[in-house]
Amino acid sequence: MKSLKPTMRENKRYLLVNGRVSDVQKAILEGIGTIGMSKTGFGWVKKNKDNAVVYVNREMVDSVRACFAIWPESISVERVSGTLKGLRK
């Protein structure tokens, strides 16, 4: 199968998230539902006990941040970047 052209691929944004890592995916699912979760293109890059690096689709960053804001537990986005290298700075 042929690979997609770079202009056809989804643009990802990497988020550094602080809070309970087990609640991150639950917060997004509760906030925007199953169909919204599929539109985010959510994925894990790295998990620790109290922080994680996740990636989402560029258009859905604001929706994901809103889900974290309405979640009863404290989940915050410390940094958003287009590359993992830029996230570490």
C-alpha positions as CSV (number, residue, x, y, z in Angstrom):
1,M,0.0,0.0,0.0
2,K,1.3,3.5,-0.9
3,S,2.0,5.9,1.9
4,L,0.2,9.2,2.2
5,K,1.6,12.4,0.9
6,P,2.8,14.7,3.7
7,T,0.0,17.2,2.9
8,M,-2.6,14.5,3.5
9,R,-1.4,13.3,6.9
10,E,-2.9,14.6,10.2
11,N,-0.8,17.2,11.9
12,K,-0.1,16.2,15.5
13,R,0.5,18.3,18.5
14,Y,2.3,17.0,21.6
15,L,0.9,17.9,25.0
16,L,2.8,17.7,28.3
17,V,0.0,16.8,30.8
18,N,0.3,17.0,34.7
19,G,-2.1,15.2,36.9
20,R,-3.3,11.7,37.4
21,V,-2.3,9.8,34.2
22,S,-5.0,7.2,34.6
23,D,-7.7,10.0,34.3
24,V,-6.4,11.6,31.1
25,Q,-8.1,9.3,28.6
26,K,-11.3,9.1,30.8
27,A,-11.5,12.9,30.9
28,I,-11.4,13.2,27.1
29,L,-13.9,10.4,26.6
30,E,-16.3,11.9,29.2
31,G,-15.9,15.4,27.8
32,I,-16.4,14.9,24.0
33,G,-17.6,11.3,23.7
34,T,-16.6,8.4,21.6
35,I,-16.9,10.1,18.2
36,G,-15.0,13.1,19.5
37,M,-12.3,10.9,20.9
38,S,-11.8,9.2,17.5
39,K,-11.4,12.7,15.9
40,T,-8.7,13.6,18.4
41,G,-6.4,10.9,17.2
42,F,-5.3,10.5,20.8
43,G,-2.1,8.5,21.6
44,W,0.4,8.0,24.4
45,V,4.1,8.8,23.9
46,K,5.4,8.6,27.5
47,K,3.7,7.9,30.9
48,N,5.0,8.6,34.4
49,K,3.2,8.5,37.7
50,D,2.1,12.2,37.7
51,N,2.8,13.4,34.2
52,A,2.5,12.2,30.6
53,V,3.2,13.1,27.0
54,V,0.3,12.6,24.6
55,Y,-0.4,13.5,21.1
56,V,-3.6,14.8,19.5
57,N,-4.8,16.1,16.2
58,R,-4.0,19.8,15.7
59,E,-7.7,20.8,15.3
60,M,-8.7,19.2,18.6
61,V,-6.2,20.7,21.0
62,D,-8.7,23.2,22.3
63,S,-11.4,20.5,22.8
64,V,-8.9,18.4,24.8
65,R,-7.9,21.3,27.0
66,A,-11.6,22.0,27.6
67,C,-12.1,18.4,28.7
68,F,-9.3,18.7,31.2
69,A,-10.8,22.0,32.5
70,I,-14.2,20.5,33.3
71,W,-12.8,17.2,34.8
72,P,-13.2,17.3,38.6
73,E,-9.6,16.1,39.3
74,S,-6.7,18.4,38.6
75,I,-5.3,17.8,35.1
76,S,-3.4,20.6,33.4
77,V,-1.6,21.0,30.1
78,E,1.8,22.5,30.9
79,R,3.1,22.8,27.3
80,V,2.0,22.2,23.7
81,S,4.4,21.7,20.8
82,G,4.5,20.5,17.3
83,T,7.6,18.4,17.9
84,L,8.9,16.3,20.8
85,K,12.2,18.1,20.8
86,G,10.3,21.4,21.2
87,L,8.3,20.0,24.1
88,R,11.5,19.3,26.2
89,K,12.8,22.9,26.1
